[in-house]
Amino acid sequence: MEIIKSTQIGKLSNEIIQNIDNKAGNKNVIPTGFKYLDEDFGGLSLGELIVIGGRPGMGKSLFAINLVSNICDKESILFFSFDLTPAVLSARLLSDRTGISVSKIIHNQLINSDKDLIKLAAKKLEKSKLYVSDNGVANINETIQIITEHVAQYQTKIVVIDYLQLLGIGKYNSGREAEIGHICRVLKMCAKELNLCILLLSQLSRAVEVRGSSKRPQLSDLRDSGSIEQIADKVWLLYRPEYYMIDELDNDERSPSDSILMLCVAKNKNGRIGESYFKRDWKFTRFNSINTFFESFETEQLRLSQLENPFNYEVLDNNEDTVPF
C-alpha cells in the first residue's frame, strides 16, 4: 500500500511563525544580491521554478552569471551550461569578479595587473560553492539525476539551466511544444520535492522582432509552449532597448536607454509584477541594480556650479590648465 505523504496544518503554520520571529529573515528565501530586485520583488524562493526569458543579445547568460557570482560564496549552486563551455563560463565569472573584459581573458591579452586581479579572484573562487556541470548531453532525465546527486552531496539550493530550448527528452512523439511543457513540469516538481530554486533561462520567439515600435517582451513571447507561463512560479523577461536602437525607455519620464537593462517581472505567484532596472558597465562584465536610471550618476555641488557657469569658476590646485570638463 502506498504511503500518503502529508503534513498537519498546525506544523506548517508554526513554520511560518518561526520565520516571522526569525530576525535573520525567511530561511526559504535567498537574496539575489541585486539590491533593488530583492527589495521590490523578493529573492529566490526555495521550491520555485523561475523562468528568465529574453531574445538573443539581451544578456541572459551574463545576468545569470552576475547573480550566481553574488551568492555562490554563501549558497551551494549547480550551473548547467548547455550553451557555453565550462571554460568560457569560468572566464565570464572571473570577468564579473575583476571587471576585466571576458575577451581579454579568453584571448590572454592581459597586462601584469590584470593577471594579479584574476589570480586573486580565482583564489577566492576556490572557496565558493559553485559547481558547473560538464554533462554534454542536454537530456532532462540525466539533468534531474545530476541535480538529485548534488542536493544529496553538496546540499544544493540553487540550480541554473542555460537554456531550456537546448534541453530534450529523447524519443518524444507528441511535438516540441508538448515536450517543452513536460520538461517544465518535471523541473517544477524537482524544485518542489528537493526544496530548491531552479532558474531556467529561455529564448523568446521572433514575435518581439516584428512587433511595432515597442520591443518590450510579453509572456506570450515565451518560445515553444504556452505551458511555460502556466507552470513557472515567476517569469522575468530581460529587455535592452538600446539593442534595437531605441533611445528612450517607455516609462513616463522617457529616460535615456543607454546601457540599461530592464527586468520585467511578468509573473509572480506570490508577489507583485513590475520592472526592475540595471545598468551595465562599459566592458559588459556586469549588470548593476539601480533604483532609477539617474541613481548611477551623481554630481558634486562644485561640479554643478562649474557646469552652470563654465567661465566663472575657481581654479583648482592653483593650476591654470585645470578646466571643468
N, C-alpha and C positions, 0 to 999 in steps of 0.2 A: 504494500500500500504506500502510495506517495505521501511523503511528509509535507504538510502545509506550512509554508513559511509566513509567519505573521508576527506583528509586534503590538502589544497593548497600547492604546492611545495615550494612556497616562504616562507611560515611559517616553513616548515621543514628545508630549507636552513638556515634560521635565527637562528634556534635552534643550528645548527652546529657551526655557527659563535659565538654564545653565549658561547658554550663550548670551542671554541678556545680562546676567550677573558677571560674566567674564569680562574683565576690563581690557583684556587683550583683543576682544572682538570675536566675531563669529569664526569658530575654528573650521567651518566648512567653506569659508571664503578666503581666497588667496589674492592679495592685491597684484595688479599687473605691473606696478612700478611706474605707470603713467599717471601723474598726479590728478589731472582733471578728469580723465576717463574713470578713475576709481571713485573720485568724489561725486561725479554726476550719475554714473551708471553702475557702480559697484565693481568688484573684481571678478575673479574667476571662481565660479561656484562648483564644488565637487558634485559629481553626479550629472553634470550638464554636458550637452553637445553644443559647441559654439561654432557656427559656420562663418568664416571670413571670406567674403566674396569680392572679386574685382576683375576687371579686364586686364589683359597683359600690359605691363608697364605701369600699373598703379602702385606697385611696391608691396605686394602681399608677402613675399618671402622676406624682404627687408624688415617689414613691420613685425613679422613673427619672430625673426632673429633678435630684433631690438627687445621685444617682450621677454623672450627666453633669457637674454643677457641680463635683464633687470632682476630676474628671480632665481636663476639657476644656482646661485651661491647658497640659497636657503632651501629650495624645494627640489625634489627629485623629478627630472623631466626626461621624457623619451621623445626624440625627434626622428620622424620618418621623412626622409627627403628623397622622394621618387623623381624629383626634378633636378636638383643639384647633386653633384657628387659630394661625399663626405669632406673631401679636401677643400672644395670651394665653399662649402658651408662653414668649415673651420676658419677659412680666410675671412669670410664675411663677419664672423663673430669677433675675430681679432680686430677687424676694421672698426666694428662697433665700439670695442673697448679702447682703441687707441686714437681714433679719428683719422687714421691713415687710409687712403682710398684702397679699396679691395683690388683694383687693377695693379697698383704698385706692389701689393703683397704677392699677388699671384705671379707677376712677371719679375719679381725680385728686383724692382727698381727702387732700392732703399738706400738712404744715407745712414750713417752710423747712429744718429739719434733715433731714427725710425726703428732700426734693429733693436736698440735698447728698450724702446717702448713695447715692441712686440714680444721680446723675451720676457719682460716683466708681466705683461698681460697673460702670456702662455703659462707662466709660473703660477699665477693666481687661478687660472682655469683648471690646473691640476687638482685643486681642492673643490671644484664645483661638482654639482650633482646632475650634470647634463650628459646624457648618453645618446649617441647618434647611431641609428640602425643602419647597418650596411647590407641589409637584405635586399638583393637586387630584384626580387620578384614582388611585384605590386599586387599581391593576392590578399583579399580581405581575411580569409581563414588563417593564413600564416601570420598576418598582421595582428589579429586577435590573440593568437598563440604567443607571439613575442611580447605583447602588452601584458598578458597574464603572467608570464615568467618574470618580467621586470617588476611588476607590482609585488610579487612574492619575494623577490631577491633584493630589490632596492627601494621598496615602499613608494613606488612612483605615484605622483599625484597629478601630473600634467602630461598629456600626450599631444604632440603636434604632428599633423599629417599634411604634407605638401606634395601633391594635392589630390583632391577627390577624383577628378576625371582620369587620373592615371591608375586608379585602383580598379580591380576587376574581381570576378568570382571564379572564372574558369569557364566551364560549359554552362551557359545560361541562354535559354532559347526564347525568353519572353520579351526580348528587346532591351535596348540600352537604358531606356527610361525606367523600366521596372527593375533592372539591375542596380541602377543608382539608388533607387528607393530602398531596395533590400540592403545595400551597403550602409545607408544612413541609419536604418532601423537597427542593424547589428551593432553599429558603433554607439548608438544611443543606449542600447541595452548594456553594452560593455561598460560605458561610463557610469550607468546607474548601479550595476551589480558590483563593480570593483571600486565604486566611490572615488572616481577620479574625473578630471575635466579634460575633455577632448576638444582640441582646436583643429577644425577641419577646413583647410584652405580650398577654395572652389573658384573655377573660372565662371565668368558671366557670359551670357550669349551676345552675339553681334548686334542684337537689337539696340544696345546702347549706342553703337556707332552710327546707325542710320536714323536715330531719333533726331528731332528738330534742334533748336538752339541749345537746350539744356541736355547735358550728357550725364546728369546725376543718376546713379543706378537705382533700380527698384527691385523689390522682392521677386517680381515676375521675371527678372533678368537671370535668375539662377539657372544655370545651364543644365539641360538634360532631364530635369524632373521637377514637377511642382511639389513633390513629396518632401523635398529638402526643406522648404519653408514650413511645412507642417510638422516635421519631426524635430527640427532643431529647437533648442531652448532659446537661443539667441542667434541673431544674424547681424553681422557687422559688414557693411558694404564700403569699400575704400574708393575714394574718388579724388583725383588730382586734376582740377580744371585746366591748369597750365599745359597738361599733356595734349589737350585739344585746342591749345592756343586761345583759351578763354581767359580774358584778363581780369575778370571780376567774379567774386563768389555771388551766388544767387540769394544772398541774405538781404535784409532790409538796408544795411549800411553799404552794400555793394563794395565790400572790402576787396583790396587787390589780392589776386590769387597766387602771386609769386611764391613758389616753394611751399605752398600749403597743401596738406593732405586733410581731407575731410573724412572722418569715420562716421558713417550714418548707421545709427542703431535702428535698424528697420524692424526688428522683432526682439522682444524682451519679455518672456513669460512672467517674470517676477519683478518687473520694474517698468520704467517709462522708456519711451523711444525719443530719439532726438539726434543731435550731432555733437561730436567731439572733434576738436581741431588740433592739428600737429603742424610743425614747421620743420622741413628737412634742412640739414646743413648743406653747404655748397659742394662738399665732397661726396654727397649721397651715401653717408655711412650710418646716419641715424635720423629718425623722426623724434622730435621733442614735443611733449604735450604742452599746449598753450591754452590759457583761459580765453583770450580773444586774439585776433590777429595782431593787435598792437602791443600785446604784452611782451613780445620778443624784441621790442625796440624801445629803449629808454634813453632819454636825452637829459644831460645835466643842465641846470639853470643857466650856468655861464655859457654853455653851447647855444642855448636858445637865444640869449641876448645877442650873441655874435651873429646868429643867423638873421635876427631881426634888424640888426644894424651892422652890416658887413664892413663898413668903412669907418666905424667908430667903436673900437674895442681896445682894451688894454693889451699891450704886447706881453706875451708870456715869457718868463725866464729871461727877460731883457734881450731877447734875440730878435733882431729886426727882420729876420727871414721868416718868422713864425706867422702863419696865416690861418684863418678859421676853417679852411677846407683841406 
